[in-house]
Structures are given as C-alpha cells and as structure tokens.
C-alpha cells in the first residue's frame, strides 16, 4: 500500500511546483517534504522526480503516479467527507451542465439551497464534453448532459427532453436553405450537435454544418442571440435558452416541419457512491 501521507505531499508538490511553498501549504518543513518524496520513491522503487538544482521535472513514473494518485486522493477525501456527513440537506455538491440546462436548473437549485441553507451548490456552465470529463476526473459530482456520455467512467440516465429551435433575425419569414446559407451561422459550444439533429431531419440539402459560412461565435449562453438580433446570422438553440433571451422582438423562432428535441441526461461517476445530497439535487431537478 502506498503511504497516503507521502502521496499527498508528492501530489501537492507537483501542483505547487515549489518545495518551500509546498511545505508552507502542508505546514511542514522543506526538509520534511524532501523526506516524504524520498520515502515514497523508496516505497515504489523508482525515481519520481528529476532534480535540476532547485527545480524539478517529473519522470514518466512520476507522471503516472500523479495522474492516478491525485484521483485516488480525491476518492479518499470524498469517502472521508461522506462518512462524516451524509445528510441529504447539507454539504457541497459540485454540478456542471451546458448553458441551456443551467439557465433552467440553477434557479431551481438556488430555491433548494434557500430552503436548506446547509446545502452548498457549486454550479458551473460548460460544453457537454467538458462536463463529461469533469465527472470522470471527479471535478464535478453531478453532470447534466444533452447527449449520452461516451466515457466508461461515467454512468447516466435520461431525465427529460428539450426542443431545439431555429432562430433567425426577426425579418426572416421563410428560412429556406438558401436563406440560411446567405445569413450565416452563429456558433456556440454545442451548435454543431444541435444543427446536426435539427437540420438532418428538415433540410434535404444538409450534410454537415460546415456547408454554411460561420459569421460569429459565443460561448456565453446569454449572448449567443445578440448577433442574431442584429441580423448577423442564425443559430440553433434549446427552447429554454431562446425563452430566456431579453430581446424577443428582435428574433424569430421557427417551428420546422419535423420538430426535434434533445435528451437531457444526469450523470455521475460510475465507481463513486452517491451521497444523499446528490440524490436530493437530482430529485429536485426531476420534480421541477
């Protein structure tokens, strides 16, 4: 068994990249940090650092140990926290989702936190791929996705659907393929996925989104429709994001012949036990 104290010192040193600052963070002496690294190298029977004066780089073994060891430390910390306090209405819950889900879910979770003030909601917006990766590496306890996860570390189940809508400037009455190509596409982190779903069922000319010139991009959910309302292009967004836009008179939402909705999935790490507060959050979203 690798000594967890020595492993924690090693991982902290890698993250801080400085012996003295590591000692300060861990309330140790610098020589104590060096001793922990030496004992860890003796225990695993290989060099973990290549020292260059006061600087160092990781060996291949050191890189592997940090990658796996940092995940293991997070698991230990999570287990320790769960054993100490597994109340359904207190503790930290780290959540990530794409923007449209966040616009809808965050207000629901703030209401939950207002009701249970010992519950600490940490909500971050990110694209689907980043959310899935955050759950896999334990940076997020819960992820909400609009496409099924692909990583083996992540398990999920469907909790709902949301309609995808074509949005153009207000003066566009008939969004033919030719009109859309002339307008241009306003991109966002999940735009290609959304366009693929909606256009493949409604435009025979569509093969991939790169057929249409891109005239803008925003990764802020509240700003994606700003260039659209100025006539700079069109986009495809989930209904809740469109409904939250504060200049509805300047855009036109088109309901196409074949309506398309995207699934919403809740996911968590496959090998991490579900804390009761995580279930509280999921049930609150389902009830909302």
Helices and strands as residue ranges (DSSP letters): H 4-16, H 19-25, H 30-44, E 49-52, E 55-58, H 60-84, E 91-97, H 99-115, E 119-125, H 128-136, E 142-145, E 154-169, H 177-183, E 185-187, H 191-199, G 209-211, E 214-217, H 226-229, E 235-238, H 239-243, G 248-250, E 251-254, E 261-269, H 276-287
